Amino acid sequence: MEQKKFLVYVHDFSDKDCINRRLSAREQEINDKTVLKKQGKLKIMGGALVDESGFMSGSSLVYLAEDKEKVLELMKNDVYAKAGVWDMSTTHIFDITR
């Protein structure tokens, strides 16, 4: 099956300690995303979503996958999901394949 492009954004949890969990996991997150990019599973490593005050409040990425379920699988195995940074209930996935 051909891979499609998916734009994803997901918000972080809103508790005060979430930023510390994000910063603690950040180096591993960057390393993991570099591997996914080399494997052809990630198009754009994305970046942090920031609110009006510049506070990191989520992430945006472009995944390459067969379908949305594969994207969710990749996200659930992400260090930010496992570390309690991403609030997976706020995940938005858009097929941007053209």
Helices and strands as residue ranges (DSSP letters): E 4-11, H 18-38, E 42-50, E 56-65, H 68-76, H 79-82, G 88-90, E 92-95
